[in-house]
Amino acid sequence: MILTGVAPAHAAEAAVRQVCPVKPTVVLVHGAWADTSSWAGEVQELQRSGYTARAIGNPLRDLTSDAQTVRDFLDTVQGPVVLVGHSYGGSVITNAATGDPDVKALVYVDAAAPAAGENTMQLSGAGSALGGKPETLYDQAAAPGTTAKDLYLKKDVFQNSFAQDLPKTRSAELWAGQRAASTAAFMTPSKEPAWKTIPSWYFIASGDKIIVPDSQRAMAKRAKSKVTEFDGGSHLALVSHPEAVTRVIEDAICSLR
């Protein structure tokens, strides 16, 4: 595995399992239209290697409160933490880890890594499948107690742009069980980013149609992240290729001393 620059395609998946000197708790934060089960493959891989892995629920309501939910959970964890975020979960960990001395590494998986003042919606990048008209992308419902809307991805968008590398039967199951994401979650401005002071790693699937690779590369560059580019996949590469994602998480773990 190359720890600087860009790793070759599929290098993460083929790498020999590493033995790391420190065993932190790995905390995994899912993104929009997903839940903790997105991380099932990574949790299994990490537990097999002897790590404590916790996939926690992301409320998907508002970036500030979602980040506070994760921060409150981090306060219950003893010892060093490697904090991992997928998609919108990347924005959440960017905010939740700021100023937390126990978070030793950040891992972004097909994720947003906003700077202060940016919101998640603006980071999808040119050509993103989310760039169309909202009525063609989402089923929208009222969000109780707020003027925001709850968004559900339409089935064709979910299957053909969100999870296009999964079997149709599997992506149909995931579409049916998706959790709503509030428009407020995507529009809340980010605060001071944790990646300014905490080392970071970036897993980028070349087949991501939701947060396009060029946008992810730009965010990784300014965060000075160690980048692995995976040839293929989709925005749900964490589901379709958990071994490759886990190798990147283990690279972050092995940086701890």
DRENPA-3360 file (N, C-alpha, C; in nm, 2 decimals, always signed):
BEGIN
1 = MILTGVAP = +0.08/-0.12/+0.00/+0.00/+0.00/+0.00/+0.09/+0.12/+0.00 ~ +0.06/+0.22/-0.09/+0.13/+0.34/-0.09/+0.07/+0.44/+0.00 ~ +0.14/+0.50/+0.09/+0.09/+0.58/+0.19/+0.09/+0.73/+0.16 ~ +0.16/+0.76/+0.05/+0.17/+0.90/+0.00/+0.13/+0.90/-0.14 ~ +0.07/+1.01/-0.19/+0.03/+1.01/-0.33/-0.09/+0.93/-0.35 ~ -0.10/+0.86/-0.46/-0.22/+0.78/-0.50/-0.18/+0.64/-0.51 ~ -0.25/+0.55/-0.44/-0.22/+0.41/-0.46/-0.27/+0.35/-0.59 ~ -0.21/+0.26/-0.65/-0.26/+0.20/-0.77/-0.40/+0.13/-0.75;
9 = AHAAEAAV = -0.47/+0.12/-0.86/-0.61/+0.06/-0.86/-0.60/-0.08/-0.80 ~ -0.69/-0.10/-0.71/-0.71/-0.23/-0.64/-0.59/-0.27/-0.55 ~ -0.50/-0.18/-0.53/-0.39/-0.21/-0.44/-0.44/-0.24/-0.30 ~ -0.54/-0.16/-0.25/-0.59/-0.18/-0.12/-0.64/-0.32/-0.10 ~ -0.72/-0.37/-0.20/-0.78/-0.50/-0.19/-0.68/-0.61/-0.19 ~ -0.57/-0.59/-0.26/-0.47/-0.70/-0.27/-0.36/-0.69/-0.16 ~ -0.36/-0.59/-0.08/-0.25/-0.57/+0.02/-0.26/-0.68/+0.12 ~ -0.14/-0.71/+0.17/-0.13/-0.81/+0.28/-0.18/-0.75/+0.41;
17 = RQVCPVKP = -0.25/-0.82/+0.49/-0.30/-0.77/+0.62/-0.19/-0.72/+0.71 ~ -0.20/-0.60/+0.75/-0.10/-0.53/+0.83/-0.11/-0.57/+0.98 ~ +0.00/-0.57/+1.05/-0.01/-0.58/+1.20/+0.04/-0.44/+1.26 ~ -0.06/-0.38/+1.32/-0.04/-0.24/+1.36/+0.00/-0.24/+1.51 ~ +0.09/-0.15/+1.55/+0.13/-0.15/+1.69/+0.03/-0.10/+1.80 ~ -0.07/-0.02/+1.75/-0.17/+0.04/+1.84/-0.30/-0.01/+1.80 ~ -0.39/-0.04/+1.89/-0.53/-0.09/+1.86/-0.63/+0.01/+1.91 ~ -0.66/+0.11/+1.83/-0.75/+0.21/+1.87/-0.90/+0.16/+1.85;
25 = TVVLVHGA = -0.99/+0.24/+1.89/-1.13/+0.21/+1.86/-1.16/+0.28/+1.73 ~ -1.22/+0.21/+1.63/-1.26/+0.26/+1.50/-1.40/+0.30/+1.51 ~ -1.44/+0.42/+1.49/-1.57/+0.47/+1.49/-1.61/+0.50/+1.35 ~ -1.72/+0.44/+1.30/-1.76/+0.45/+1.16/-1.90/+0.53/+1.16 ~ -1.90/+0.63/+1.07/-2.02/+0.72/+1.06/-2.07/+0.71/+0.92 ~ -2.20/+0.66/+0.90/-2.26/+0.65/+0.77/-2.31/+0.78/+0.72 ~ -2.34/+0.78/+0.59/-2.39/+0.90/+0.52/-2.54/+0.89/+0.50 ~ -2.58/+0.98/+0.41/-2.73/+0.99/+0.38/-2.78/+0.87/+0.30;
33 = WADTSSWA = -2.91/+0.84/+0.32/-2.98/+0.73/+0.26/-2.92/+0.60/+0.29 ~ -2.86/+0.59/+0.41/-2.79/+0.47/+0.46/-2.81/+0.46/+0.61 ~ -2.75/+0.35/+0.66/-2.76/+0.33/+0.81/-2.63/+0.26/+0.85 ~ -2.63/+0.22/+0.98/-2.51/+0.15/+1.03/-2.47/+0.02/+0.96 ~ -2.57/-0.04/+0.90/-2.54/-0.17/+0.83/-2.45/-0.15/+0.71 ~ -2.44/-0.02/+0.66/-2.35/+0.00/+0.55/-2.21/-0.04/+0.58 ~ -2.17/-0.04/+0.71/-2.04/-0.07/+0.75/-2.02/-0.22/+0.79 ~ -2.12/-0.30/+0.77/-2.11/-0.44/+0.81/-1.99/-0.51/+0.77;
41 = GEVQELQR = -1.95/-0.50/+0.64/-1.83/-0.56/+0.59/-1.70/-0.51/+0.66 ~ -1.69/-0.38/+0.68/-1.57/-0.33/+0.75/-1.57/-0.37/+0.89 ~ -1.68/-0.37/+0.96/-1.68/-0.41/+1.10/-1.63/-0.56/+1.11 ~ -1.68/-0.64/+1.02/-1.64/-0.78/+1.03/-1.49/-0.79/+1.00 ~ -1.44/-0.72/+0.91/-1.29/-0.73/+0.88/-1.21/-0.67/+0.99 ~ -1.25/-0.56/+1.05/-1.18/-0.50/+1.16/-1.18/-0.59/+1.28 ~ -1.30/-0.65/+1.31/-1.31/-0.74/+1.43/-1.22/-0.86/+1.41 ~ -1.21/-0.91/+1.29/-1.13/-1.03/+1.26/-0.98/-0.99/+1.28;
49 = SGYTARAI = -0.94/-0.87/+1.27/-0.81/-0.83/+1.30/-0.78/-0.79/+1.44 ~ -0.89/-0.80/+1.52/-0.87/-0.77/+1.67/-0.90/-0.63/+1.71 ~ -0.96/-0.55/+1.62/-0.99/-0.41/+1.66/-1.13/-0.40/+1.71 ~ -1.16/-0.30/+1.80/-1.29/-0.26/+1.84/-1.35/-0.17/+1.73 ~ -1.46/-0.20/+1.67/-1.52/-0.12/+1.57/-1.66/-0.09/+1.61 ~ -1.70/+0.04/+1.60/-1.83/+0.08/+1.64/-1.89/+0.16/+1.52 ~ -2.00/+0.11/+1.46/-2.07/+0.19/+1.36/-2.19/+0.25/+1.43 ~ -2.20/+0.38/+1.43/-2.30/+0.46/+1.51/-2.40/+0.53/+1.42;
57 = GNPLRDLT = -2.51/+0.55/+1.47/-2.62/+0.61/+1.40/-2.60/+0.76/+1.37 ~ -2.61/+0.80/+1.25/-2.60/+0.94/+1.21/-2.74/+0.99/+1.19 ~ -2.79/+1.09/+1.27/-2.93/+1.14/+1.26/-2.97/+1.19/+1.13 ~ -2.88/+1.25/+1.05/-2.91/+1.30/+0.92/-3.01/+1.42/+0.92 ~ -3.00/+1.50/+1.03/-3.09/+1.61/+1.05/-3.03/+1.74/+1.02 ~ -2.92/+1.77/+1.07/-2.85/+1.90/+1.07/-2.71/+1.88/+1.10 ~ -2.62/+1.94/+1.02/-2.47/+1.91/+1.03/-2.42/+1.94/+1.17 ~ -2.47/+2.05/+1.23/-2.42/+2.09/+1.36/-2.46/+1.99/+1.47;
65 = SDAQTVRD = -2.59/+1.96/+1.47/-2.64/+1.86/+1.57/-2.60/+1.72/+1.54 ~ -2.58/+1.68/+1.42/-2.53/+1.55/+1.38/-2.39/+1.53/+1.43 ~ -2.31/+1.64/+1.41/-2.17/+1.63/+1.46/-2.16/+1.63/+1.61 ~ -2.25/+1.70/+1.68/-2.26/+1.69/+1.82/-2.30/+1.55/+1.87 ~ -2.39/+1.49/+1.80/-2.42/+1.35/+1.84/-2.30/+1.26/+1.83 ~ -2.22/+1.27/+1.73/-2.10/+1.19/+1.72/-2.00/+1.23/+1.82 ~ -1.98/+1.36/+1.85/-1.89/+1.40/+1.95/-1.93/+1.35/+2.09 ~ -2.06/+1.35/+2.12/-2.10/+1.29/+2.24/-2.07/+1.15/+2.26;
73 = FLDTVQGP = -2.08/+1.07/+2.15/-2.04/+0.93/+2.15/-1.89/+0.92/+2.17 ~ -1.81/+1.00/+2.10/-1.67/+0.99/+2.12/-1.63/+1.01/+2.26 ~ -1.70/+1.09/+2.33/-1.67/+1.12/+2.47/-1.68/+0.99/+2.56 ~ -1.76/+0.89/+2.51/-1.77/+0.77/+2.59/-1.66/+0.67/+2.56 ~ -1.58/+0.69/+2.46/-1.48/+0.60/+2.42/-1.34/+0.63/+2.49 ~ -1.28/+0.53/+2.54/-1.16/+0.54/+2.61/-1.04/+0.51/+2.51 ~ -0.94/+0.60/+2.52/-0.82/+0.57/+2.43/-0.83/+0.63/+2.29 ~ -0.73/+0.60/+2.21/-0.73/+0.66/+2.08/-0.84/+0.62/+1.98;
81 = VVLVGHSY = -0.88/+0.70/+1.89/-0.99/+0.68/+1.80/-0.94/+0.70/+1.66 ~ -0.98/+0.62/+1.57/-0.97/+0.64/+1.42/-1.12/+0.67/+1.38 ~ -1.15/+0.78/+1.33/-1.28/+0.82/+1.29/-1.30/+0.82/+1.14 ~ -1.40/+0.74/+1.10/-1.43/+0.72/+0.96/-1.56/+0.77/+0.92 ~ -1.57/+0.84/+0.80/-1.70/+0.89/+0.75/-1.72/+0.86/+0.61 ~ -1.84/+0.82/+0.57/-1.88/+0.80/+0.43/-1.97/+0.90/+0.39 ~ -1.95/+0.96/+0.27/-2.04/+1.06/+0.21/-2.07/+1.18/+0.30 ~ -2.19/+1.21/+0.33/-2.22/+1.31/+0.42/-2.16/+1.29/+0.56;
89 = GGSVITNA = -2.14/+1.16/+0.60/-2.07/+1.13/+0.72/-1.93/+1.19/+0.73 ~ -1.87/+1.22/+0.61/-1.74/+1.29/+0.61/-1.75/+1.43/+0.66 ~ -1.86/+1.50/+0.62/-1.88/+1.63/+0.68/-1.90/+1.63/+0.83 ~ -1.97/+1.52/+0.87/-2.00/+1.51/+1.02/-1.87/+1.49/+1.10 ~ -1.78/+1.40/+1.05/-1.66/+1.37/+1.12/-1.56/+1.49/+1.12 ~ -1.57/+1.57/+1.01/-1.49/+1.69/+0.99/-1.52/+1.79/+1.11 ~ -1.65/+1.79/+1.15/-1.69/+1.88/+1.26/-1.68/+1.82/+1.39 ~ -1.71/+1.69/+1.40/-1.72/+1.62/+1.53/-1.58/+1.61/+1.59;
97 = ATGDPDVK = -1.47/+1.59/+1.52/-1.34/+1.56/+1.57/-1.26/+1.69/+1.60 ~ -1.31/+1.80/+1.56/-1.23/+1.93/+1.59/-1.21/+1.95/+1.74 ~ -1.08/+1.96/+1.78/-1.05/+1.98/+1.92/-1.05/+1.86/+2.00 ~ -1.08/+1.74/+1.95/-1.08/+1.62/+2.03/-0.94/+1.55/+2.03 ~ -0.87/+1.56/+2.13/-0.73/+1.50/+2.13/-0.72/+1.35/+2.12 ~ -0.84/+1.28/+2.14/-0.83/+1.13/+2.13/-0.85/+1.09/+1.98 ~ -0.90/+1.17/+1.89/-0.91/+1.13/+1.75/-0.78/+1.15/+1.69 ~ -0.71/+1.04/+1.65/-0.58/+1.04/+1.60/-0.57/+1.04/+1.45;
105 = ALVYVDAA = -0.68/+1.00/+1.38/-0.68/+0.99/+1.24/-0.82/+1.00/+1.19 ~ -0.84/+1.06/+1.07/-0.96/+1.06/+1.00/-0.95/+0.99/+0.87 ~ -1.06/+0.91/+0.83/-1.06/+0.84/+0.71/-1.19/+0.88/+0.64 ~ -1.17/+0.93/+0.51/-1.29/+0.97/+0.43/-1.31/+0.86/+0.32 ~ -1.43/+0.81/+0.31/-1.46/+0.71/+0.22/-1.57/+0.76/+0.12 ~ -1.53/+0.79/+0.00/-1.62/+0.85/-0.10/-1.70/+0.96/-0.03 ~ -1.63/+1.06/+0.03/-1.69/+1.15/+0.13/-1.67/+1.29/+0.10 ~ -1.74/+1.38/+0.17/-1.72/+1.52/+0.17/-1.63/+1.55/+0.29;
113 = APAAGENT = -1.54/+1.65/+0.26/-1.45/+1.70/+0.36/-1.45/+1.85/+0.36 ~ -1.56/+1.92/+0.41/-1.57/+2.06/+0.38/-1.47/+2.15/+0.46 ~ -1.45/+2.26/+0.40/-1.38/+2.37/+0.48/-1.48/+2.45/+0.55 ~ -1.43/+2.54/+0.64/-1.52/+2.62/+0.72/-1.61/+2.71/+0.62 ~ -1.74/+2.71/+0.65/-1.83/+2.79/+0.57/-1.89/+2.71/+0.45 ~ -1.83/+2.60/+0.41/-1.89/+2.52/+0.30/-2.00/+2.43/+0.35 ~ -2.09/+2.40/+0.26/-2.19/+2.30/+0.30/-2.18/+2.18/+0.21 ~ -2.24/+2.07/+0.25/-2.21/+1.94/+0.18/-2.27/+1.94/+0.04;
121 = MQLSGAGS = -2.38/+2.01/+0.02/-2.44/+2.01/-0.11/-2.35/+2.06/-0.22 ~ -2.27/+2.16/-0.19/-2.19/+2.23/-0.29/-2.07/+2.15/-0.32 ~ -2.04/+2.03/-0.26/-1.92/+1.96/-0.27/-1.94/+1.83/-0.36 ~ -2.06/+1.81/-0.42/-2.08/+1.69/-0.50/-2.00/+1.70/-0.63 ~ -1.98/+1.82/-0.68/-1.89/+1.84/-0.80/-1.96/+1.84/-0.93 ~ -1.90/+1.89/-1.03/-1.96/+1.90/-1.16/-1.98/+1.76/-1.22 ~ -2.10/+1.74/-1.27/-2.13/+1.61/-1.33/-2.19/+1.51/-1.23 ~ -2.21/+1.55/-1.10/-2.27/+1.47/-1.00/-2.41/+1.43/-1.04;
129 = ALGGKPET = -2.45/+1.31/-1.01/-2.59/+1.27/-1.04/-2.69/+1.35/-0.96 ~ -2.65/+1.42/-0.85/-2.73/+1.50/-0.77/-2.75/+1.64/-0.83 ~ -2.70/+1.66/-0.95/-2.71/+1.80/-1.00/-2.84/+1.82/-1.08 ~ -2.92/+1.73/-1.09/-3.05/+1.75/-1.16/-3.16/+1.82/-1.08 ~ -3.27/+1.83/-1.14/-3.39/+1.89/-1.07/-3.43/+1.80/-0.95 ~ -3.46/+1.86/-0.84/-3.49/+1.78/-0.72/-3.61/+1.69/-0.74 ~ -3.71/+1.73/-0.82/-3.82/+1.64/-0.84/-3.79/+1.52/-0.92 ~ -3.68/+1.52/-0.99/-3.64/+1.40/-1.06/-3.54/+1.31/-0.98;
137 = LYDQAAAP = -3.50/+1.36/-0.87/-3.40/+1.29/-0.78/-3.46/+1.23/-0.66 ~ -3.55/+1.30/-0.60/-3.60/+1.27/-0.46/-3.75/+1.26/-0.45 ~ -3.79/+1.17/-0.36/-3.93/+1.18/-0.31/-3.91/+1.26/-0.18 ~ -4.00/+1.37/-0.17/-3.98/+1.46/-0.06/-4.10/+1.46/+0.03 ~ -4.07/+1.46/+0.16/-4.17/+1.46/+0.26/-4.14/+1.57/+0.36 ~ -4.25/+1.62/+0.43/-4.23/+1.72/+0.53/-4.15/+1.67/+0.65 ~ -4.06/+1.75/+0.70/-3.98/+1.72/+0.81/-4.05/+1.78/+0.93 ~ -4.10/+1.70/+1.03/-4.18/+1.76/+1.14/-4.10/+1.86/+1.22;
145 = GTTAKDLY = -4.17/+1.97/+1.25/-4.11/+2.08/+1.33/-4.01/+2.17/+1.26 ~ -4.00/+2.16/+1.13/-3.90/+2.24/+1.06/-3.96/+2.27/+0.92 ~ -3.90/+2.37/+0.85/-3.94/+2.40/+0.72/-3.86/+2.32/+0.62 ~ -3.76/+2.24/+0.66/-3.68/+2.16/+0.58/-3.77/+2.04/+0.52 ~ -3.71/+1.97/+0.42/-3.78/+1.86/+0.36/-3.69/+1.73/+0.39 ~ -3.76/+1.62/+0.41/-3.69/+1.49/+0.42/-3.68/+1.44/+0.28 ~ -3.56/+1.40/+0.24/-3.54/+1.35/+0.10/-3.51/+1.20/+0.10 ~ -3.58/+1.13/+0.01/-3.55/+0.99/-0.02/-3.51/+0.98/-0.17;
153 = LKKDVFQN = -3.40/+0.91/-0.20/-3.36/+0.90/-0.34/-3.46/+0.81/-0.41 ~ -3.50/+0.86/-0.53/-3.58/+0.78/-0.62/-3.51/+0.65/-0.66 ~ -3.59/+0.55/-0.69/-3.53/+0.41/-0.71/-3.43/+0.41/-0.82 ~ -3.46/+0.48/-0.93/-3.37/+0.47/-1.05/-3.24/+0.54/-1.02 ~ -3.24/+0.65/-0.94/-3.12/+0.72/-0.90/-3.04/+0.64/-0.81 ~ -3.11/+0.57/-0.71/-3.04/+0.49/-0.61/-2.97/+0.37/-0.68 ~ -3.04/+0.31/-0.77/-2.98/+0.19/-0.83/-2.88/+0.22/-0.94 ~ -2.90/+0.33/-1.02/-2.81/+0.35/-1.13/-2.70/+0.45/-1.11;
161 = SFAQDLPK = -2.71/+0.53/-1.00/-2.61/+0.63/-0.97/-2.55/+0.62/-0.83 ~ -2.62/+0.57/-0.74/-2.58/+0.56/-0.60/-2.51/+0.43/-0.57 ~ -2.57/+0.32/-0.62/-2.52/+0.18/-0.59/-2.52/+0.10/-0.72 ~ -2.47/+0.16/-0.83/-2.47/+0.09/-0.96/-2.39/-0.03/-0.97 ~ -2.29/-0.05/-0.88/-2.21/-0.17/-0.89/-2.26/-0.29/-0.81 ~ -2.37/-0.27/-0.74/-2.43/-0.38/-0.66/-2.53/-0.45/-0.75 ~ -2.56/-0.58/-0.72/-2.67/-0.65/-0.79/-2.80/-0.58/-0.77 ~ -2.88/-0.58/-0.88/-3.01/-0.51/-0.87/-3.10/-0.55/-0.75;
169 = TRSAELWA = -3.09/-0.68/-0.72/-3.17/-0.72/-0.61/-3.12/-0.66/-0.48 ~ -2.99/-0.65/-0.46/-2.93/-0.59/-0.34/-2.96/-0.44/-0.34 ~ -2.94/-0.37/-0.45/-2.96/-0.23/-0.44/-3.11/-0.20/-0.42 ~ -3.20/-0.28/-0.47/-3.34/-0.26/-0.45/-3.37/-0.28/-0.30 ~ -3.31/-0.37/-0.23/-3.33/-0.38/-0.09/-3.28/-0.26/-0.01 ~ -3.16/-0.21/-0.05/-3.11/-0.10/+0.02/-3.19/+0.03/-0.01 ~ -3.24/+0.04/-0.13/-3.33/+0.15/-0.16/-3.45/+0.15/-0.08 ~ -3.51/+0.03/-0.06/-3.64/+0.02/+0.01/-3.62/+0.06/+0.16;
177 = GQRAASTA = -3.50/+0.03/+0.21/-3.47/+0.06/+0.35/-3.40/+0.18/+0.38 ~ -3.38/+0.27/+0.28/-3.30/+0.39/+0.30/-3.36/+0.48/+0.41 ~ -3.28/+0.55/+0.48/-3.33/+0.65/+0.58/-3.33/+0.79/+0.52 ~ -3.43/+0.87/+0.55/-3.44/+1.00/+0.50/-3.33/+1.09/+0.55 ~ -3.29/+1.18/+0.46/-3.19/+1.29/+0.50/-3.26/+1.42/+0.48 ~ -3.24/+1.51/+0.58/-3.30/+1.64/+0.58/-3.23/+1.73/+0.49 ~ -3.30/+1.82/+0.42/-3.23/+1.92/+0.34/-3.14/+2.01/+0.43 ~ -3.17/+2.02/+0.55/-3.09/+2.10/+0.64/-2.95/+2.04/+0.66;
185 = AFMTPSKE = -2.95/+1.91/+0.66/-2.82/+1.84/+0.68/-2.72/+1.88/+0.57 ~ -2.77/+1.90/+0.45/-2.68/+1.93/+0.33/-2.65/+2.08/+0.32 ~ -2.73/+2.16/+0.38/-2.72/+2.30/+0.36/-2.65/+2.38/+0.48 ~ -2.63/+2.31/+0.59/-2.57/+2.37/+0.71/-2.42/+2.40/+0.68 ~ -2.38/+2.52/+0.70/-2.24/+2.55/+0.68/-2.15/+2.47/+0.78 ~ -2.04/+2.42/+0.73/-1.94/+2.35/+0.82/-1.86/+2.45/+0.90 ~ -1.81/+2.40/+1.02/-1.73/+2.49/+1.11/-1.58/+2.45/+1.09 ~ -1.50/+2.49/+1.18/-1.35/+2.47/+1.16/-1.33/+2.32/+1.14;
193 = PAWKTIPS = -1.26/+2.28/+1.03/-1.24/+2.14/+1.00/-1.13/+2.07/+1.08 ~ -1.16/+1.95/+1.12/-1.07/+1.87/+1.20/-0.95/+1.83/+1.11 ~ -0.96/+1.82/+0.98/-0.85/+1.78/+0.89/-0.74/+1.88/+0.89 ~ -0.76/+2.00/+0.94/-0.65/+2.09/+0.95/-0.54/+2.05/+1.05 ~ -0.58/+1.97/+1.15/-0.49/+1.94/+1.26/-0.47/+1.79/+1.28 ~ -0.56/+1.71/+1.22/-0.56/+1.56/+1.24/-0.53/+1.50/+1.10 ~ -0.43/+1.41/+1.10/-0.39/+1.34/+0.97/-0.51/+1.27/+0.91 ~ -0.52/+1.26/+0.78/-0.64/+1.21/+0.72/-0.60/+1.12/+0.60;
201 = WYFIASGD = -0.69/+1.02/+0.57/-0.68/+0.93/+0.46/-0.80/+0.94/+0.38 ~ -0.79/+0.91/+0.25/-0.90/+0.93/+0.16/-0.91/+0.81/+0.06 ~ -1.03/+0.74/+0.06/-1.06/+0.64/-0.03/-1.15/+0.69/-0.14 ~ -1.11/+0.69/-0.26/-1.19/+0.74/-0.37/-1.22/+0.63/-0.47 ~ -1.35/+0.60/-0.49/-1.39/+0.51/-0.59/-1.40/+0.58/-0.73 ~ -1.34/+0.53/-0.83/-1.35/+0.60/-0.96/-1.49/+0.60/-1.02 ~ -1.57/+0.51/-0.97/-1.71/+0.50/-1.02/-1.81/+0.58/-0.94 ~ -1.77/+0.66/-0.85/-1.86/+0.74/-0.77/-1.93/+0.85/-0.86;
209 = KIIVPDSQ = -2.06/+0.84/-0.86/-2.14/+0.94/-0.94/-2.21/+1.04/-0.85 ~ -2.19/+1.03/-0.72/-2.26/+1.12/-0.63/-2.17/+1.23/-0.58 ~ -2.05/+1.20/-0.52/-1.95/+1.29/-0.50/-1.84/+1.26/-0.60 ~ -1.83/+1.33/-0.71/-1.74/+1.29/-0.82/-1.60/+1.28/-0.78 ~ -1.52/+1.19/-0.84/-1.38/+1.18/-0.80/-1.30/+1.31/-0.80 ~ -1.32/+1.40/-0.90/-1.24/+1.52/-0.91/-1.27/+1.61/-0.79 ~ -1.39/+1.61/-0.74/-1.42/+1.69/-0.62/-1.35/+1.63/-0.50 ~ -1.36/+1.50/-0.49/-1.29/+1.43/-0.38/-1.14/+1.45/-0.38;
217 = RAMAKRAK = -1.08/+1.45/-0.50/-0.94/+1.47/-0.51/-0.90/+1.61/-0.46 ~ -0.98/+1.71/-0.50/-0.96/+1.85/-0.46/-0.96/+1.86/-0.31 ~ -1.06/+1.80/-0.24/-1.08/+1.80/-0.10/-0.96/+1.73/-0.03 ~ -0.92/+1.62/-0.09/-0.81/+1.54/-0.03/-0.68/+1.62/-0.04 ~ -0.66/+1.69/-0.15/-0.54/+1.77/-0.17/-0.53/+1.88/-0.06 ~ -0.64/+1.95/-0.04/-0.63/+2.06/+0.06/-0.62/+2.01/+0.20 ~ -0.67/+1.89/+0.22/-0.65/+1.83/+0.36/-0.52/+1.76/+0.38 ~ -0.44/+1.75/+0.27/-0.31/+1.68/+0.27/-0.33/+1.53/+0.31;
225 = SKVTEFDG = -0.44/+1.48/+0.26/-0.48/+1.34/+0.29/-0.39/+1.24/+0.21 ~ -0.37/+1.12/+0.26/-0.31/+1.01/+0.19/-0.42/+0.94/+0.11 ~ -0.40/+0.94/-0.02/-0.51/+0.90/-0.11/-0.49/+0.76/-0.16 ~ -0.60/+0.68/-0.16/-0.61/+0.56/-0.24/-0.72/+0.57/-0.34 ~ -0.69/+0.55/-0.46/-0.80/+0.55/-0.57/-0.83/+0.41/-0.60 ~ -0.96/+0.37/-0.60/-1.00/+0.24/-0.63/-1.07/+0.24/-0.77 ~ -1.02/+0.15/-0.85/-1.07/+0.15/-0.99/-1.21/+0.08/-1.00 ~ -1.31/+0.16/-1.02/-1.45/+0.11/-1.03/-1.53/+0.14/-0.90;
233 = GSHLALVS = -1.61/+0.05/-0.86/-1.70/+0.07/-0.75/-1.81/+0.17/-0.78 ~ -1.86/+0.23/-0.67/-1.97/+0.32/-0.68/-1.97/+0.41/-0.55 ~ -2.07/+0.49/-0.53/-2.07/+0.57/-0.40/-2.09/+0.47/-0.29 ~ -2.14/+0.35/-0.31/-2.15/+0.25/-0.20/-2.04/+0.15/-0.21 ~ -1.92/+0.19/-0.24/-1.81/+0.10/-0.24/-1.78/+0.04/-0.10 ~ -1.82/+0.11/+0.00/-1.81/+0.05/+0.13/-1.89/-0.07/+0.15 ~ -2.00/-0.09/+0.07/-2.08/-0.21/+0.08/-2.03/-0.31/-0.02 ~ -1.99/-0.27/-0.14/-1.95/-0.36/-0.25/-1.81/-0.41/-0.23;
241 = HPEAVTRV = -1.72/-0.33/-0.17/-1.58/-0.36/-0.16/-1.52/-0.33/-0.02 ~ -1.58/-0.39/+0.08/-1.54/-0.36/+0.22/-1.39/-0.39/+0.25 ~ -1.34/-0.49/+0.18/-1.20/-0.53/+0.20/-1.11/-0.41/+0.16 ~ -1.13/-0.36/+0.05/-1.05/-0.24/+0.00/-1.06/-0.12/+0.09 ~ -1.18/-0.09/+0.14/-1.20/+0.02/+0.23/-1.13/-0.01/+0.36 ~ -1.14/-0.13/+0.41/-1.08/-0.17/+0.54/-0.92/-0.15/+0.53 ~ -0.86/-0.19/+0.42/-0.72/-0.17/+0.41/-0.68/-0.03/+0.43 ~ -0.76/+0.07/+0.38/-0.72/+0.21/+0.40/-0.74/+0.25/+0.54;
249 = IEDAICSL = -0.85/+0.20/+0.61/-0.86/+0.22/+0.75/-0.75/+0.16/+0.83 ~ -0.70/+0.05/+0.79/-0.58/-0.01/+0.86/-0.46/+0.07/+0.84 ~ -0.44/+0.13/+0.72/-0.33/+0.22/+0.70/-0.33/+0.33/+0.80 ~ -0.45/+0.39/+0.82/-0.46/+0.49/+0.92/-0.43/+0.44/+1.06 ~ -0.48/+0.32/+1.10/-0.45/+0.26/+1.23/-0.30/+0.25/+1.25 ~ -0.23/+0.20/+1.14/-0.09/+0.17/+1.15/+0.00/+0.30/+1.16 ~ -0.06/+0.41/+1.14/+0.01/+0.54/+1.16/+0.02/+0.58/+1.31 ~ -0.06/+0.51/+1.39/-0.06/+0.55/+1.54/+0.06/+0.49/+1.61;
257 = R = +0.12/+0.57/+1.69/+0.23/+0.52/+1.78/+0.21/+0.55/+1.92;
% end
